[in-house]
Amino acid sequence: MKLCIIGCGYVGLVSATCFADLGNQVICVDNDYDKIENLKLGIIPFYEPGLRELVTKNYDANRLKFSTELNNSIKKTDIVFICVGTPTKKNSFEADISQVMKLIKKMSSSINKFKIIVTKSTVPIITGDRIEKILSKKVNKKNFSVVSNPEFLREGEAIRDFIYPDRIVVGTNHNRTNKILKKLYGPLISKGANYLQTSRRAAELIKYVSNAFLATKIAFINEISNLCEMTDVKIDDISLGIGLDKRIGQRFLRPGPGYGGSCFPKDTKALLSIAKKFDINLSIIKSVVKSNEDRPDLILKKIFKILNYKIHNKKICFLGVTFKANTDDMRDSICLKLIPALIKKGALIKYYDPTGYKKEFKNYKNVSFSKNINSALEYSDLIIVHTEWNEFKSLNFKQFKSKKLVIFDLKNIYSQNLMTNQNFKYYSVGR
């Protein structure tokens, strides 16, 4: 099939590449000229394991093309996927869908035959209705169909999540459209993916509710870990004990610094904003947002305690600064709150991250990037394991014999018994 993917960001580029790998002809469009030219050279604008190789493979096979020409790309294709950003509005919990709406107004003149317009961007309920209303002012309703087809891609696992999805949600009541999209996703359905056809509004809401529920599990287990620390109980036992209940499940029951990234923070807030418009009180989600916002302060208090409240001139090393492993995404990473707070107290920060230097810290005098783990750890008064990269899991702390190491493991990637038996001062979460 002939597809146009608008937006070469995370969702758009991964979707375009994977659709092309399934044998479709795909044009990926973006208004950033430099980004498009770099993509033609195989330069990916973000870190995602395996994506560069897959982009190169399909670009060389002429199944995947990159362009800045919006109108011509739409005219040449049959299905148009909208994959532009919907960030949180400033000073608000509401999702900013201005990019989506500007795009819809531009594309109306390019609908020269029947087109399926698909929103993969995460948008509030009734956005599809608004898109349909805008298009119908200039285009005959027989010539287009508006669909909600939310993505469920985890950063660091996006290619696998696309090829082997738990479910494919298609929000449309248009039979012709549903048949075409079911055929498009046929290769994935044949591998076992569940294909769920719903109303458009239901599909829009499913994405928000999914992320809100997962965020709830994270906030929940983090709060229980606080209780475990006060009662001399290991959170590992609690997570396993409740996770073995099939009604609960074991995933997302690992305590840590809190959720971050491009989805959970903005989507939980957007869901609250949606509910407010319909005069519905989502008290549980409110608590989840509040709990996650409070998390950095709780961690800071523990850091202060570990260092006996003597922070000035202390050398603190962060292993990993992205919001999670296998991504270079810094959005809503908890360390963006931890590091400035520690600097304010006079700490000297070094960090190592496998994805390299982070511009978010360029204006801080007492933050430096280390090109390797050894230089980051050298002479550190406290080592904070912030993300669970594999290279951190196999780290041999014994080689650093120059001083007694103090380690605060925010992801619980090390065995508590093993670390204490090696005479390290080891602190973790919920145990």
NUGU-319544 format. One record per residue (C-alpha): residue number from 1; x, y, z. Coordinates in pm, whole numbers, plus 32768, in hexadecimal, padded with zeros to 4 digits. Each point is the difference from the previous one (the first is absolute). Layout:
! NUGU-319544
(atom NUM; (X; Y; Z)) ...
END
This chain:
! NUGU-319544
(atom 1; (8000; 8000; 8000)) (atom 2; (8065; 816B; 7FCF)) (atom 3; (8027; 80B6; 814C)) (atom 4; (8055; 8162; 8068)) (atom 5; (8087; 802C; 8160)) (atom 6; (8000; 816A; 8073)) (atom 7; (8102; 8042; 810D)) (atom 8; (815C; 7F66; 8014)) (atom 9; (8009; 7FFC; 817A)) (atom 10; (8001; 7ECA; 80D7)) (atom 11; (7EA9; 7F76; 7FA3)) (atom 12; (8009; 806D; 7E96)) (atom 13; (815A; 7F7F; 7FA7)) (atom 14; (7FD7; 7EB2; 80B0)) (atom 15; (7EA8; 7FCA; 7F64)) (atom 16; (8073; 8068; 7EA5)) (atom 17; (812F; 7F1D; 800C)) (atom 18; (7F41; 7ED2; 8081)) (atom 19; (7EE5; 802E; 7F05)) (atom 20; (8106; 8010; 7EEA)) (atom 21; (80A4; 7EC6; 8088)) (atom 22; (7EB0; 7F51; 7FDB)) (atom 23; (8010; 804A; 7E89)) (atom 24; (7F3E; 8147; 7FE5)) (atom 25; (8068; 8135; 7F40)) (atom 26; (8030; 8111; 8105)) (atom 27; (8049; 8173; 7FEA)) (atom 28; (8069; 8098; 814C)) (atom 29; (7FC4; 817A; 8006)) (atom 30; (8089; 810B; 80E5)) (atom 31; (8026; 817A; 7FE4)) (atom 32; (8160; 7FF0; 8095)) (atom 33; (80E2; 8004; 7ECB)) (atom 34; (813D; 7FA3; 80BC)) (atom 35; (7F57; 7ED7; 80A7)) (atom 36; (7F85; 7F7F; 7EAF)) (atom 37; (8156; 8025; 7F5D)) (atom 38; (80A5; 7F4E; 8124)) (atom 39; (7F07; 7EE3; 7FEF)) (atom 40; (8057; 7FCF; 7E92)) (atom 41; (8167; 7FD2; 8077)) (atom 42; (7F95; 7F08; 810B)) (atom 43; (802B; 80F6; 8120)) (atom 44; (7EEC; 7FC3; 8100)) (atom 45; (7F8D; 8128; 80D8)) (atom 46; (7FDC; 7F30; 813C)) (atom 47; (8083; 7EBD; 8097)) (atom 48; (7F32; 7EC5; 7FCC)) (atom 49; (80A9; 7EAA; 7FF0)) (atom 50; (7FFA; 7F6B; 7EA2)) (atom 51; (7F4F; 8124; 7F5A)) (atom 52; (8126; 808A; 7F39)) (atom 53; (8040; 7EB0; 7F5C)) (atom 54; (7E90; 7FD3; 7FAA)) (atom 55; (7FE4; 8160; 7F70)) (atom 56; (8132; 7FC8; 7F25)) (atom 57; (7F81; 7EAD; 7F89)) (atom 58; (7EAD; 8083; 7F91)) (atom 59; (8084; 8149; 7F74)) (atom 60; (80FA; 7F41; 7F29)) (atom 61; (7EE6; 7F17; 7F90)) (atom 62; (7F3A; 8137; 7F91)) (atom 63; (7ED9; 7FA4; 80E0)) (atom 64; (8041; 8123; 80ED)) (atom 65; (8022; 8166; 7F86)) (atom 66; (802E; 814A; 80B7)) (atom 67; (7F71; 814B; 7F91)) (atom 68; (7FA9; 8162; 806B)) (atom 69; (7EED; 8016; 7EFB)) (atom 70; (7EB8; 7FD1; 80B9)) (atom 71; (7EFD; 802F; 7EEE)) (atom 72; (80A6; 7F29; 7EF5)) (atom 73; (8044; 7EEA; 80FA)) (atom 74; (7E93; 7FF6; 8068)) (atom 75; (7F87; 8000; 7E96)) (atom 76; (80DE; 7ED7; 7FA9)) (atom 77; (7F86; 7F25; 811F)) (atom 78; (7EBE; 7F5D; 807D)) (atom 79; (8027; 7FFF; 817A)) (atom 80; (8084; 812D; 80C1)) (atom 81; (8080; 7FD0; 8164)) (atom 82; (801A; 8133; 80DD)) (atom 83; (8126; 7FD4; 80ED)) (atom 84; (804E; 815E; 807E)) (atom 85; (803B; 8067; 8169)) (atom 86; (7EEB; 8046; 80FA)) (atom 87; (80BE; 8088; 812E)) (atom 88; (7F66; 808F; 813B)) (atom 89; (7F9D; 816E; 7FDE)) (atom 90; (80C4; 80F7; 80D0)) (atom 91; (7F63; 8046; 8154)) (atom 92; (7EF8; 7EF9; 7FBE)) (atom 93; (7FBE; 7E89; 8009)) (atom 94; (7F58; 800F; 7EAA)) (atom 95; (809A; 7F5D; 7ECB)) (atom 96; (8073; 80F5; 7EF8)) (atom 97; (7F74; 7F7F; 7EB5)) (atom 98; (804D; 813C; 7F3B)) (atom 99; (80F6; 7F46; 7F1F)) (atom 100; (7EF4; 7F04; 7FA6)) (atom 101; (7F00; 810C; 7FAF)) (atom 102; (80F1; 80D0; 7F2E)) (atom 103; (8053; 7EC8; 7F3D)) (atom 104; (7E92; 7FAB; 7FBD)) (atom 105; (7FBE; 815C; 7F76)) (atom 106; (812B; 7FDF; 7F18)) (atom 107; (7FAB; 7EA6; 7F7E)) (atom 108; (7E98; 8040; 7F92)) (atom 109; (8073; 807B; 7EA9)) (atom 110; (80CA; 7EC1; 7FCA)) (atom 111; (7EDE; 7F0A; 801B)) (atom 112; (7FDC; 7FAE; 7E8E)) (atom 113; (7F60; 7EA9; 8033)) (atom 114; (7F84; 7F29; 811E)) (atom 115; (80F5; 801F; 8124)) (atom 116; (800B; 7F61; 8154)) (atom 117; (8078; 8104; 80FB)) (atom 118; (808E; 7F51; 8133)) (atom 119; (8063; 80A6; 8148)) (atom 120; (811C; 7F43; 80A5)) (atom 121; (8054; 8131; 80D0)) (atom 122; (7F6D; 7FE8; 815C)) (atom 123; (7ED6; 80EB; 7FF4)) (atom 124; (7EDD; 804A; 80EE)) (atom 125; (7EAC; 7F65; 7FC9)) (atom 126; (7F2E; 80A8; 7EEB)) (atom 127; (8138; 8077; 7F47)) (atom 128; (7F9C; 7F1C; 7EE2)) (atom 129; (7EAB; 80A9; 7FF9)) (atom 130; (80AB; 8153; 7FE7)) (atom 131; (80E2; 7F87; 7EE6)) (atom 132; (7ED6; 7F79; 7F3F)) (atom 133; (7F45; 8149; 8029)) (atom 134; (8128; 80CD; 7F7F)) (atom 135; (803A; 7F20; 7ED2)) (atom 136; (7E8E; 7FE9; 7FA3)) (atom 137; (7FF4; 8179; 7FCA)) (atom 138; (80E0; 7FDD; 7ECD)) (atom 139; (7FF3; 7E8E; 7FA6)) (atom 140; (7EDB; 7F1C; 7FAE)) (atom 141; (7FCF; 7F0C; 8121)) (atom 142; (8003; 7EE1; 7F07)) (atom 143; (816C; 804B; 7FB5)) (atom 144; (8093; 7FCE; 8159)) (atom 145; (7FE1; 7F38; 8140)) (atom 146; (8091; 806F; 814E)) (atom 147; (8087; 7EEC; 80E0)) (atom 148; (80A3; 7FE9; 8156)) (atom 149; (8119; 7EFE; 800A)) (atom 150; (80CC; 803F; 813E)) (atom 151; (8163; 7F81; 8021)) (atom 152; (807F; 7F34; 8127)) (atom 153; (8177; 8012; 7FC6)) (atom 154; (80F2; 7FF1; 8123)) (atom 155; (813F; 80C4; 7FD5)) (atom 156; (811F; 7F0A; 7FE7)) (atom 157; (7F13; 7EEB; 7F8E)) (atom 158; (7F48; 80B7; 7EE9)) (atom 159; (8053; 7F20; 7ED8)) (atom 160; (7FA0; 7EC4; 80BB)) (atom 161; (7EC3; 80A7; 8083)) (atom 162; (7F9A; 805E; 7E9E)) (atom 163; (8044; 7EAA; 7F68)) (atom 164; (7F76; 7F36; 8124)) (atom 165; (7EF4; 80DF; 809B)) (atom 166; (7F18; 7F91; 8117)) (atom 167; (7EE4; 80A3; 7F42)) (atom 168; (7FB1; 80DB; 7ED6)) (atom 169; (7EEC; 80F8; 804F)) (atom 170; (7F45; 8098; 7ED9)) (atom 171; (7EF2; 80FE; 804C)) (atom 172; (7F0B; 8013; 7EDD)) (atom 173; (7E9B; 7FA3; 7FAB)) (atom 174; (8049; 8011; 7E8A)) (atom 175; (7FFC; 7E9D; 7F72)) (atom 176; (80D3; 804B; 7ECC)) (atom 177; (8107; 80AC; 80D5)) (atom 178; (8007; 7EE5; 80FD)) (atom 179; (8039; 7EFC; 7EEE)) (atom 180; (8122; 80C8; 7F6D)) (atom 181; (80AA; 8032; 8153)) (atom 182; (7FCB; 7E96; 8060)) (atom 183; (80B0; 7F9E; 7EBD)) (atom 184; (811A; 80F6; 8049)) (atom 185; (8036; 7F63; 8154)) (atom 186; (7FCA; 7EA0; 7F78)) (atom 187; (816C; 7F91; 8026)) (atom 188; (7FF7; 805D; 8172)) (atom 189; (7EAB; 7F62; 803B)) (atom 190; (8082; 7EBC; 7F67)) (atom 191; (8115; 8001; 8107)) (atom 192; (7F00; 8008; 8118)) (atom 193; (7FB1; 8170; 8034)) (atom 194; (7EA0; 8048; 8078)) (atom 195; (7F43; 80E9; 7F14)) (atom 196; (7EFF; 80D0; 80B6)) (atom 197; (7F08; 80D7; 7F42)) (atom 198; (7F56; 8107; 80D8)) (atom 199; (7F58; 814E; 7FDB)) (atom 200; (80EC; 811D; 7FB5)) (atom 201; (7FC9; 80A1; 8152)) (atom 202; (8042; 7EB8; 80B4)) (atom 203; (814C; 7FD6; 7F4A)) (atom 204; (8066; 8161; 8061)) (atom 205; (7FB2; 7FBB; 816C)) (atom 206; (80A0; 7EA5; 8008)) (atom 207; (815D; 8094; 7FD6)) (atom 208; (7FD8; 80F5; 811F)) (atom 209; (7F64; 7F00; 80E8)) (atom 210; (810F; 7EFD; 7FB2)) (atom 211; (8117; 80EF; 805B)) (atom 212; (7F48; 807F; 8132)) (atom 213; (7FD3; 7E9C; 8080)) (atom 214; (8170; 7FAA; 7FCF)) (atom 215; (8065; 8145; 80AA)) (atom 216; (7F19; 7FA0; 811F)) (atom 217; (80B7; 7EB5; 802E)) (atom 218; (814E; 80B6; 800D)) (atom 219; (7F87; 8103; 80FC)) (atom 220; (7F5A; 7EEF; 80CC)) (atom 221; (8133; 7F25; 8025)) (atom 222; (80D9; 8132; 804A)) (atom 223; (7F1C; 805E; 8122)) (atom 224; (8000; 7E99; 8080)) (atom 225; (817D; 8005; 7FEF)) (atom 226; (7FFA; 8129; 80EF)) (atom 227; (7F3A; 7F2C; 80F5)) (atom 228; (80F1; 7EDC; 7FD3)) (atom 229; (812A; 80D9; 805E)) (atom 230; (7F57; 8061; 8147)) (atom 231; (7F98; 7E9E; 805B)) (atom 232; (813D; 7F3D; 7FA4)) (atom 233; (7F52; 7F47; 7EE4)) (atom 234; (8099; 7FBF; 7EA9)) (atom 235; (7F36; 8098; 7EE4)) (atom 236; (807F; 7EE5; 7F20)) (atom 237; (7F33; 7F08; 80CB)) (atom 238; (7ECC; 80DD; 7FEF)) (atom 239; (801A; 8035; 7E87)) (atom 240; (8026; 7E8D; 7FC3)) (atom 241; (7EF4; 7FA1; 80FA)) (atom 242; (7EF6; 80DD; 7F65)) (atom 243; (807D; 7FE4; 7E99)) (atom 244; (7FC8; 7E88; 7FF8)) (atom 245; (7E8D; 804C; 801C)) (atom 246; (7F96; 7FF7; 7E92)) (atom 247; (7F02; 8112; 8040)) (atom 248; (811F; 80E8; 805E)) (atom 249; (8128; 7F88; 7F2F)) (atom 250; (8174; 802E; 8040)) (atom 251; (804D; 8117; 7F09)) (atom 252; (802B; 8169; 8075)) (atom 253; (8025; 7F95; 8169)) (atom 254; (816D; 8064; 8024)) (atom 255; (8041; 812B; 80E1)) (atom 256; (80E0; 8118; 7F8A)) (atom 257; (8029; 8177; 7FE0)) (atom 258; (7EA8; 802F; 7F61)) (atom 259; (7F74; 8004; 7EA0)) (atom 260; (8075; 80F0; 7EF3)) (atom 261; (8026; 800C; 7E88)) (atom 262; (7F27; 807B; 7EE5)) (atom 263; (7EBA; 7F51; 805E)) (atom 264; (7FA6; 7FBD; 816A)) (atom 265; (802E; 8161; 808D)) (atom 266; (7F48; 80B4; 7EEA)) (atom 267; (7EF3; 7EF7; 7FCC)) (atom 268; (7F9B; 7FE5; 816E)) (atom 269; (7FE0; 817A; 800D)) (atom 270; (7F42; 800E; 7EB8)) (atom 271; (7F0C; 7EFA; 807E)) (atom 272; (7FBA; 80D9; 8130)) (atom 273; (7FC6; 8127; 7F19)) (atom 274; (7F0D; 7F35; 7F2B)) (atom 275; (7F42; 7F89; 8134)) (atom 276; (7FE4; 8164; 8081)) (atom 277; (7F57; 806D; 7EBD)) (atom 278; (7EFA; 7EF2; 8035)) (atom 279; (7FE2; 8051; 8174)) (atom 280; (808D; 7EAE; 806C)) (atom 281; (80E4; 7FDE; 812E)) (atom 282; (811C; 7F0A; 7FBC)) (atom 283; (807B; 8000; 8167)) (atom 284; (80E3; 7ED0; 7FD4)) (atom 285; (80B9; 809B; 7ED8)) (atom 286; (8020; 8148; 80BF)) (atom 287; (80AA; 7F41; 8117)) (atom 288; (80E6; 7F51; 7F0A)) (atom 289; (8074; 814A; 7F6A)) (atom 290; (8034; 8094; 815C)) (atom 291; (80B9; 7ECB; 807B)) (atom 292; (80EF; 8006; 7ED9)) (atom 293; (803E; 8176; 8027)) (atom 294; (8058; 7FC9; 816E)) (atom 295; (80F0; 7EE1; 7FB4)) (atom 296; (813C; 80D1; 7FBF)) (atom 297; (7FE1; 80AC; 8152)) (atom 298; (7FF0; 7EB0; 80B1)) (atom 299; (8136; 7F8A; 7F47)) (atom 300; (80B9; 8144; 804F)) (atom 301; (7FB6; 7FD4; 8172)) (atom 302; (809A; 7EA6; 7FF1)) (atom 303; (8134; 8085; 7F49)) (atom 304; (802C; 810B; 810B)) (atom 305; (7FE4; 7EF8; 810F)) (atom 306; (80FC; 7F1B; 7F55)) (atom 307; (80FA; 8120; 7FF6)) (atom 308; (7FB5; 8064; 816B)) (atom 309; (7F67; 8145; 7F81)) (atom 310; (8159; 8077; 7F91)) (atom 311; (7FCC; 8047; 7E8E)) (atom 312; (80EC; 8125; 7FC0)) (atom 313; (812A; 7F99; 7F26)) (atom 314; (7F91; 7E94; 7FFE)) (atom 315; (8051; 7F50; 7EBA)) (atom 316; (7EC9; 7F4D; 7F87)) (atom 317; (8000; 7F1F; 7ECF)) (atom 318; (7EC5; 7FAC; 7F3C)) (atom 319; (8006; 7EC1; 7F32)) (atom 320; (7EFF; 8047; 7EF2)) (atom 321; (7F2E; 813A; 7FE8)) (atom 322; (7EF4; 7FAC; 7EFE)) (atom 323; (7EA6; 7FAD; 8084)) (atom 324; (8044; 7E8F; 7FC5)) (atom 325; (80FD; 7F1B; 7F5A)) (atom 326; (801E; 7FC2; 7E87)) (atom 327; (7F98; 8160; 7FA1)) (atom 328; (809E; 8158; 7FEC)) (atom 329; (7EB8; 80A6; 806B)) (atom 330; (802C; 80FC; 8119)) (atom 331; (7E96; 8072; 800E)) (atom 332; (7F82; 8006; 8168)) (atom 333; (812D; 7F3A; 8078)) (atom 334; (8005; 8011; 817C)) (atom 335; (8170; 8061; 7FFB)) (atom 336; (7F98; 814F; 7F69)) (atom 337; (7F79; 804C; 815B)) (atom 338; (8102; 7F46; 80CF)) (atom 339; (813A; 8095; 7F66)) (atom 340; (7F9C; 8173; 8014)) (atom 341; (7F91; 7FCD; 8168)) (atom 342; (814E; 7F60; 805C)) (atom 343; (80C5; 8112; 7F50)) (atom 344; (7F3E; 8103; 80C3)) (atom 345; (8083; 7F5A; 813C)) (atom 346; (8166; 8019; 7F7D)) (atom 347; (8031; 7EA1; 7F74)) (atom 348; (80F0; 7FB9; 7EE0)) (atom 349; (7F55; 7F20; 7EFD)) (atom 350; (8098; 7F15; 7F03)) (atom 351; (7F2D; 7F22; 7F21)) (atom 352; (8033; 7EEC; 7F06)) (atom 353; (7EF2; 7F96; 7F0B)) (atom 354; (802D; 7F08; 7EE1)) (atom 355; (7F49; 80F2; 7F17)) (atom 356; (80FA; 8116; 8044)) (atom 357; (8007; 816C; 806B)) (atom 358; (7EB5; 80AA; 8058)) (atom 359; (7FBE; 816A; 7FA2)) (atom 360; (7F09; 801B; 8120)) (atom 361; (8127; 8032; 80ED)) (atom 362; (80D4; 80ED; 7F2D)) (atom 363; (7FA9; 8133; 80D1)) (atom 364; (8061; 7F61; 814C)) (atom 365; (8165; 804D; 806C)) (atom 366; (8028; 7ED9; 80EA)) (atom 367; (7F82; 7EEF; 7F16)) (atom 368; (80F4; 7F47; 7F20)) (atom 369; (7FD8; 7EE2; 7F0B)) (atom 370; (80F0; 7EDA; 8014)) (atom 371; (804C; 7F40; 7EC2)) (atom 372; (8028; 7EB7; 80BA)) (atom 373; (7F8C; 7F5D; 8141)) (atom 374; (815A; 7FF7; 809F)) (atom 375; (8034; 8178; 7FF2)) (atom 376; (7E9D; 803A; 807B)) (atom 377; (802D; 7F25; 8132)) (atom 378; (815B; 807C; 805A)) (atom 379; (8010; 80A9; 8155)) (atom 380; (7E83; 8007; 8020)) (atom 381; (7F6B; 8029; 815B)) (atom 382; (7EB7; 7F6D; 7F88)) (atom 383; (7FA1; 7F37; 7ECD)) (atom 384; (7E92; 8017; 7F98)) (atom 385; (7F88; 7EF3; 7F0F)) (atom 386; (7EEC; 80BC; 7F4F)) (atom 387; (7FB3; 7F1E; 7ED5)) (atom 388; (801F; 7E8A; 7FCA)) (atom 389; (80E3; 7FE7; 7ED0)) (atom 390; (808F; 7EA3; 7FD3)) (atom 391; (8165; 807D; 801C)) (atom 392; (7FB2; 807A; 815F)) (atom 393; (7F71; 7EAD; 8066)) (atom 394; (814C; 7F51; 7FC4)) (atom 395; (80D7; 8113; 8095)) (atom 396; (811F; 7F82; 80DB)) (atom 397; (801C; 80F6; 811D)) (atom 398; (8123; 7F3C; 8097)) (atom 399; (80F2; 80A0; 7F0B)) (atom 400; (7FCF; 814F; 80AD)) (atom 401; (80D4; 7FC1; 8133)) (atom 402; (8072; 8164; 803B)) (atom 403; (7EE9; 8049; 80F5)) (atom 404; (7ECF; 7F67; 80A2)) (atom 405; (7EE1; 801C; 7F08)) (atom 406; (7EA6; 807E; 805E)) (atom 407; (7EF2; 7F96; 7F0B)) (atom 408; (7E93; 8069; 7FE9)) (atom 409; (7F54; 7F13; 7F0E)) (atom 410; (7EBA; 80A2; 7F8D)) (atom 411; (7FAA; 7EDA; 7F1E)) (atom 412; (8057; 7EDE; 80EA)) (atom 413; (80DA; 7F5C; 7EF7)) (atom 414; (80F8; 7F6F; 80F9)) (atom 415; (7FDF; 7EF0; 8104)) (atom 416; (7FED; 809D; 8158)) (atom 417; (80B2; 7EDB; 80A5)) (atom 418; (8116; 7FF7; 7EFD)) (atom 419; (8046; 8173; 801F)) (atom 420; (8007; 8003; 817C)) (atom 421; (80DA; 7EC6; 8007)) (atom 422; (80FE; 80BD; 7F2E)) (atom 423; (8006; 810F; 810E)) (atom 424; (7F60; 810D; 7F2A)) (atom 425; (7F16; 80FA; 809D)) (atom 426; (7ED4; 7FA3; 7F31)) (atom 427; (7EA7; 80A2; 8001)) (atom 428; (7EDA; 7FA2; 7F25)) (atom 429; (7E8A; 8041; 7FE4)) (atom 430; (7F00; 7F51; 80DB)) (atom 431; (80EF; 7F13; 80AB)) 
END
